Every structure is written in C-alpha cells, then in structure tokens.
Amino acid sequence: MTVNDKFNIAYARSIIIVAILVLTAILTSVFNRSEKIRPNKSFDLFPVEFGEWKGVRESLDQKVYNILGVEDYILGNYRNQKGNRINLYVGFYQSQKEGDLIHSPKNCMPGAGWNIIKTDQETILFHKGQKPSKVIRLLLQKGGEKQIVLYWFHSRGRIISSEYMQKIWLVIDSITKQRTDGAFVRLISPIITSEETADKILTEFAREIKPILDEYIPS
C-alpha cells in the first residue's frame, strides 16, 4: 500500500466520521424540537371490564417505572368466564428522546428469568375489510412454565412489528411530523393446554382490545 493510498483511506474515514457527527447533530436537533403528544385519554380511565373480560389493575414498581420512562400506562391482569388469563401492559411515551425509548421484551424478559425459545410473528386481522397486521410473538420458558407473548409498537397511526423498523419510523416521523410519541402494547398468556390454544386466546383478546387502544393512542 502506497503513502497516497493510506492518505486516501484516512481522508475517507475522516469524511465518514464528520458525516456521522453532522447527522447526529441534525437528528438531535430534530428530536429536541419534537412535540410532546399526550394520549387522547388518560390511561387511568382504561376499562378493566370489556366484552367477557374482567381485569384487576396493577402498578409498576417505582424503580421499573423510572427505568421505562413512560408518561402513562395500563398494567392489568384480565380473566374471562372460561378461566383464561391475559396480562396486559401498554406503555405510552409522549416523546422518545433523551434516552426515553421503548424497551423490547427481548431484552427485559431474559432479565426476569424467562428464556426465549422461539421468536416469530403472528398475523392478526384487527378490522374486517382492512389489511391484516403482523405482531411479534415470543415463546418463553422458565423452569416448567411456558408462556406466549404478543407485542407490537403502536406508534403514530401504525402497528409496527419490528424493533428495527420502529427506530426507522421514529427518525422519519421526527423529521416529517415533528413527533416521537408512541406506545408499546404487550399481551402475555400462560400455556395451560397447548400453544395453539394460548395463541387463539391472545389473538381474540388483541382483536377486542384494539378499538379501545385506538381511543387512547393518538394516530
């Protein structure tokens, strides 16, 4: 390698570093100008009863609440007359800047002792006549217990089923809409009889709760 080649490589690296620094400065400026969007209604009003489901509201531990950085949320355990159980968590962020980003269960669940056995996607038809939406599905196990998690990012009128695309749309919307608000929706069901049964319970619950979520989460 000649001296001239080394110079060209060093110059190219310097250009890349400068470009990254400029882009970071621009995005930081955009994020700081993004408006803080409040939920359409306070999640304190979120129903604990709907359809055949009855729930009990819970509160996040203060330490967990501080780590998550949410402005509003609902955490509840729901049960229907058949004895099926669903744990619901919806966390709403008025803006996602200064480190207050939505946390993925792929990072949090292993910390709680749950091993991720399988990761894939579930397709749910939320509204008749509309295109089905994909959500993320996790199969978890801790000792002899198994459970299924469905979750998605309910952000600025979209249902996003990818952590990667969530970040991409966050940047795009921060520039085009001056908005970084968003919500994270997570449903958990224990596997009592079979995965198929748990999947059916979760998808039916998701269909029922989607119109309610739309009343609270800004589009």
C-alpha positions as CSV (number, residue, x, y, z in Angstrom):
1,M,0.0,0.0,0.0
2,T,1.4,3.3,-1.0
3,V,1.5,6.5,1.0
4,N,-1.1,8.0,-1.3
5,D,-3.4,5.0,-0.6
6,K,-3.0,5.4,3.1
7,F,-3.8,9.1,2.8
8,N,-7.0,8.4,0.8
9,I,-8.2,5.8,3.3
10,A,-7.6,8.2,6.2
11,Y,-9.3,11.0,4.4
12,A,-12.3,8.8,3.6
13,R,-12.6,7.8,7.3
14,S,-12.4,11.4,8.3
15,I,-15.3,12.3,5.9
16,I,-17.4,9.4,7.3
17,I,-16.8,10.5,10.9
18,V,-17.7,14.1,10.1
19,A,-20.8,13.0,8.3
20,I,-21.9,10.8,11.2
21,L,-21.3,13.7,13.6
22,V,-23.3,16.1,11.4
23,L,-26.2,13.6,11.1
24,T,-26.2,13.0,14.8
25,A,-26.3,16.8,15.5
26,I,-29.2,17.2,13.0
27,L,-31.2,14.3,14.4
28,T,-30.6,15.5,18.0
29,S,-31.9,19.0,17.0
30,V,-35.0,17.5,15.3
31,F,-35.7,15.2,18.3
32,N,-35.4,18.1,20.7
33,R,-37.9,20.1,18.6
34,S,-40.4,17.2,18.5
35,E,-43.7,18.0,20.2
36,K,-44.8,16.1,23.3
37,I,-48.0,14.4,22.4
38,R,-50.4,13.4,25.2
39,P,-52.7,10.3,24.9
40,N,-56.2,11.0,23.8
41,K,-57.4,9.9,27.2
42,S,-55.6,9.2,30.5
43,F,-54.8,5.5,30.9
44,D,-56.2,5.9,34.4
45,L,-59.6,5.6,32.6
46,F,-58.7,2.5,30.7
47,P,-61.5,-0.1,31.2
48,V,-60.9,-3.1,33.5
49,E,-64.0,-4.7,32.0
50,F,-64.9,-5.2,28.4
51,G,-66.6,-8.0,26.5
52,E,-66.2,-11.2,28.5
53,W,-63.0,-10.0,30.2
54,K,-62.7,-8.6,33.7
55,G,-59.4,-7.2,35.0
56,V,-57.5,-6.1,38.0
57,R,-55.3,-3.1,37.6
58,E,-51.7,-3.2,38.9
59,S,-49.0,-0.7,39.4
60,L,-45.4,-0.7,38.2
61,D,-42.7,-0.8,40.8
62,Q,-41.2,2.7,41.1
63,K,-37.8,1.5,40.0
64,V,-39.2,-0.2,36.9
65,Y,-41.3,2.9,36.2
66,N,-38.3,5.1,36.3
67,I,-36.3,2.7,34.0
68,L,-39.1,2.5,31.4
69,G,-39.5,6.3,31.3
70,V,-43.2,6.1,30.4
71,E,-45.6,9.1,30.9
72,D,-48.7,6.9,31.1
73,Y,-49.6,3.2,31.2
74,I,-52.0,0.5,32.0
75,L,-50.9,-2.8,33.6
76,G,-53.6,-5.3,34.4
77,N,-54.4,-9.0,34.8
78,Y,-57.6,-10.0,32.9
79,R,-59.6,-13.2,33.1
80,N,-62.7,-14.4,31.3
81,Q,-65.5,-16.8,32.4
82,K,-63.6,-19.7,30.9
83,G,-60.7,-19.0,33.3
84,N,-58.4,-17.8,30.5
85,R,-55.8,-15.3,31.8
86,I,-54.1,-12.4,30.0
87,N,-51.6,-10.0,31.4
88,L,-51.8,-6.6,29.6
89,Y,-49.3,-3.8,29.6
90,V,-49.5,-0.7,27.5
91,G,-46.9,2.0,28.0
92,F,-47.3,5.4,26.4
93,Y,-44.4,7.8,25.6
94,Q,-45.1,11.5,24.9
95,S,-41.7,11.7,23.2
96,Q,-38.8,9.4,22.8
97,K,-35.7,11.5,23.3
98,E,-33.0,11.9,25.9
99,G,-32.9,8.1,26.4
100,D,-36.7,7.5,27.0
101,L,-37.0,4.9,24.3
102,I,-39.4,1.9,24.2
103,H,-37.8,-1.2,25.8
104,S,-38.1,-4.5,23.9
105,P,-39.2,-7.6,25.8
106,K,-36.3,-9.4,24.1
107,N,-34.1,-7.5,26.4
108,C,-36.3,-7.4,29.5
109,M,-37.8,-10.9,29.7
110,P,-34.5,-12.8,30.0
111,G,-33.6,-10.5,32.9
112,A,-36.7,-11.8,34.7
113,G,-35.5,-15.4,34.2
114,W,-37.6,-16.2,31.1
115,N,-35.7,-17.9,28.3
116,I,-36.8,-17.0,24.7
117,I,-37.4,-20.4,23.0
118,K,-38.7,-19.0,19.7
119,T,-39.3,-15.7,18.1
120,D,-41.7,-15.2,15.1
121,Q,-44.6,-13.2,14.0
122,E,-48.4,-13.6,14.3
123,T,-50.8,-12.2,11.8
124,I,-54.0,-10.6,13.2
125,L,-57.0,-9.2,11.4
126,F,-57.9,-6.4,13.7
127,H,-60.6,-4.9,11.5
128,K,-62.8,-6.6,8.8
129,G,-62.1,-5.2,5.4
130,Q,-58.7,-4.0,6.3
131,K,-55.2,-5.5,5.7
132,P,-54.1,-7.9,8.5
133,S,-51.3,-6.7,10.8
134,K,-48.3,-8.6,11.9
135,V,-47.2,-8.5,15.6
136,I,-44.2,-10.1,17.3
137,R,-44.6,-13.4,19.1
138,L,-42.3,-14.9,21.7
139,L,-42.4,-18.4,23.2
140,L,-40.9,-18.2,26.7
141,Q,-39.9,-20.8,29.2
142,K,-38.8,-20.6,32.9
143,G,-38.4,-24.0,34.5
144,G,-41.5,-26.0,33.8
145,E,-43.6,-22.9,32.9
146,K,-44.2,-21.7,29.4
147,Q,-46.0,-18.6,28.1
148,I,-46.6,-16.7,24.9
149,V,-46.1,-13.0,24.5
150,L,-47.6,-10.9,21.7
151,Y,-46.4,-7.4,21.3
152,W,-46.2,-4.5,18.9
153,F,-45.3,-0.8,18.7
154,H,-48.5,1.3,18.3
155,S,-46.9,4.4,17.0
156,R,-48.4,7.4,15.2
157,G,-51.1,5.5,13.4
158,R,-49.0,2.4,12.7
159,I,-48.7,-1.1,14.1
160,I,-45.0,-1.9,13.8
161,S,-43.8,-5.5,14.3
162,S,-40.0,-4.9,14.3
163,E,-37.7,-3.2,16.7
164,Y,-35.6,-2.1,13.7
165,M,-38.5,-0.6,11.8
166,Q,-39.7,1.1,14.9
167,K,-36.4,3.0,15.1
168,I,-36.5,3.8,11.3
169,W,-40.1,5.2,11.6
170,L,-39.2,7.1,14.7
171,V,-36.5,9.0,12.8
172,I,-38.7,9.5,9.7
173,D,-41.7,10.8,11.8
174,S,-39.4,13.0,13.9
175,I,-38.4,14.8,10.7
176,T,-41.6,14.8,8.8
177,K,-44.1,15.2,11.6
178,Q,-42.0,16.5,14.5
179,R,-43.4,13.6,16.6
180,T,-41.7,10.9,18.5
181,D,-44.6,9.8,20.7
182,G,-45.6,6.2,20.7
183,A,-47.0,3.2,22.6
184,F,-45.9,-0.3,23.4
185,V,-48.5,-3.0,23.7
186,R,-47.7,-6.4,25.3
187,L,-50.0,-9.3,25.9
188,I,-49.0,-12.4,27.9
189,S,-50.8,-15.8,28.2
190,P,-49.6,-18.9,30.1
191,I,-49.6,-22.1,28.1
192,I,-52.0,-24.4,30.0
193,T,-53.1,-26.9,27.4
194,S,-51.3,-26.1,24.2
195,E,-49.6,-23.3,22.2
196,E,-52.4,-23.3,19.7
197,T,-55.0,-22.6,22.5
198,A,-52.8,-19.8,24.0
199,D,-52.4,-18.2,20.6
200,K,-56.1,-18.3,20.0
201,I,-56.8,-16.7,23.4
202,L,-54.2,-13.9,22.7
203,T,-55.4,-13.1,19.2
204,E,-59.0,-12.9,20.3
205,F,-58.1,-10.6,23.2
206,A,-56.0,-8.5,20.8
207,R,-58.9,-8.0,18.4
208,E,-61.2,-7.0,21.2
209,I,-58.8,-4.5,22.8
210,K,-57.6,-2.8,19.5
211,P,-60.6,-0.5,19.2
212,I,-60.1,0.5,22.8
213,L,-56.4,1.2,22.3
214,D,-57.3,3.5,19.3
215,E,-59.4,5.6,21.7
216,Y,-56.3,6.3,23.8
217,I,-53.3,6.3,21.5
218,P,-53.0,9.2,19.1
219,S,-52.9,8.3,15.4
